[in-house]
Amino acid sequence: KKRSRACGLPCTSRPKDRTKLTAFSLGYLVTVAPAPFQRTRVCTIAPKIYLTMLLPVPLLVRQHGGGSRPAYRIIDGDTIPFHWTHAFLERAANFKLDAAAPPRGDGEAEAAERDWAWSGA
């Protein structure tokens, strides 16, 4: 028998500066161990959100309203865990093509001209 559930872990300590509090969304899976240990339960804990990049252009991802918080940079073929960088902001993500990516061919615009805006901004 398998059980799976996603959960957000509550904070037990409150820092003086609430803007530095990160929210980790974790999921867990409980399974029965293989014989001869079938009476043992195995608990696997993993990030709830993974981002998989299938585009050929690098992408930046951040929490909506995160402002100066660093963004995750994902390149083609990457799969990374995603965590909310601010526990008290809306749980929505903004995406942006990475302007620092090198040009892909003749006639491509310079990096300054290719500076994309954040989605939802």
HUHU-V803286 format. One record per residue. N is the residue number from 1. PHI is phi in whole degrees, -180 to 180 (999 if undefined). OMEGA is omega in whole degrees, 0 to 359 (999 if undefined). Layout:
n:N phi:PHI omega:OMEGA
n:N phi:PHI omega:OMEGA
This chain:
n:1 phi:999 omega:179
n:2 phi:-115 omega:173
n:3 phi:-128 omega:180
n:4 phi:-136 omega:180
n:5 phi:-157 omega:176
n:6 phi:-105 omega:181
n:7 phi:-149 omega:172
n:8 phi:-106 omega:183
n:9 phi:-81 omega:179
n:10 phi:-74 omega:179
n:11 phi:-84 omega:177
n:12 phi:-103 omega:177
n:13 phi:-120 omega:181
n:14 phi:-114 omega:177
n:15 phi:-71 omega:179
n:16 phi:-63 omega:179
n:17 phi:-100 omega:184
n:18 phi:-67 omega:180
n:19 phi:-74 omega:181
n:20 phi:-98 omega:184
n:21 phi:-92 omega:180
n:22 phi:-98 omega:178
n:23 phi:-103 omega:177
n:24 phi:-101 omega:176
n:25 phi:-96 omega:183
n:26 phi:-119 omega:174
n:27 phi:-122 omega:177
n:28 phi:-140 omega:180
n:29 phi:-134 omega:179
n:30 phi:-110 omega:179
n:31 phi:-130 omega:176
n:32 phi:-88 omega:179
n:33 phi:-68 omega:179
n:34 phi:-69 omega:179
n:35 phi:-59 omega:7
n:36 phi:-90 omega:183
n:37 phi:-106 omega:187
n:38 phi:-63 omega:176
n:39 phi:-86 omega:181
n:40 phi:-96 omega:176
n:41 phi:-104 omega:179
n:42 phi:-109 omega:180
n:43 phi:-109 omega:179
n:44 phi:-109 omega:179
n:45 phi:-112 omega:182
n:46 phi:-148 omega:175
n:47 phi:-59 omega:181
n:48 phi:-76 omega:185
n:49 phi:-117 omega:173
n:50 phi:-119 omega:175
n:51 phi:-112 omega:178
n:52 phi:-116 omega:184
n:53 phi:-97 omega:178
n:54 phi:-119 omega:179
n:55 phi:-87 omega:179
n:56 phi:-79 omega:183
n:57 phi:-107 omega:179
n:58 phi:-59 omega:184
n:59 phi:-130 omega:175
n:60 phi:-106 omega:181
n:61 phi:-132 omega:177
n:62 phi:-147 omega:177
n:63 phi:-76 omega:180
n:64 phi:-60 omega:181
n:65 phi:82 omega:182
n:66 phi:-71 omega:176
n:67 phi:57 omega:186
n:68 phi:-83 omega:178
n:69 phi:-63 omega:180
n:70 phi:-67 omega:179
n:71 phi:-103 omega:173
n:72 phi:-81 omega:176
n:73 phi:-110 omega:182
n:74 phi:-119 omega:177
n:75 phi:-111 omega:184
n:76 phi:-54 omega:177
n:77 phi:90 omega:180
n:78 phi:-77 omega:167
n:79 phi:-130 omega:183
n:80 phi:-128 omega:173
n:81 phi:-76 omega:180
n:82 phi:-117 omega:176
n:83 phi:-126 omega:178
n:84 phi:-73 omega:184
n:85 phi:-80 omega:179
n:86 phi:-138 omega:187
n:87 phi:-67 omega:187
n:88 phi:-105 omega:176
n:89 phi:-96 omega:179
n:90 phi:-58 omega:180
n:91 phi:-88 omega:177
n:92 phi:-138 omega:183
n:93 phi:-111 omega:172
n:94 phi:-112 omega:180
n:95 phi:-124 omega:180
n:96 phi:-155 omega:174
n:97 phi:-68 omega:184
n:98 phi:-79 omega:181
n:99 phi:-70 omega:181
n:100 phi:-79 omega:179
n:101 phi:-65 omega:180
n:102 phi:-67 omega:177
n:103 phi:-60 omega:184
n:104 phi:-100 omega:181
n:105 phi:-180 omega:180
n:106 phi:-65 omega:177
n:107 phi:83 omega:179
n:108 phi:-72 omega:179
n:109 phi:-70 omega:177
n:110 phi:-70 omega:184
n:111 phi:-58 omega:181
n:112 phi:-64 omega:180
n:113 phi:-79 omega:182
n:114 phi:-97 omega:181
n:115 phi:-71 omega:184
n:116 phi:-83 omega:175
n:117 phi:-86 omega:176
n:118 phi:-71 omega:175
n:119 phi:-66 omega:177
n:120 phi:73 omega:182
n:121 phi:-86 omega:999
